[in-house]
Amino acid sequence: MGADPSMWGGQWDFVWAAYALTFLLSALVLGGAYLAMRRAEARADALRRSRD
């Protein structure tokens, strides 16, 4: 099994694609959690105002 440079190029392309996909999924999850938190805060504020 010799180290074929052309094979390594393809392998690193896969690694970078996996990193990019992981980053995008993380950003999507964190963005969704942030939006859900903002919605919950707005709902709590509206309830608090309606009780006053």
Number of C-alpha atoms within 10 A of each C-alpha: 3 4 7 8 9 8 9 11 11 10 12 11 11 12 12 11 12 12 12 12 12 12 12 12 12 12 12 12 12 12 12 12 12 12 12 12 12 12 12 12 12 12 12 12 11 11 11 10 9 8 6 5
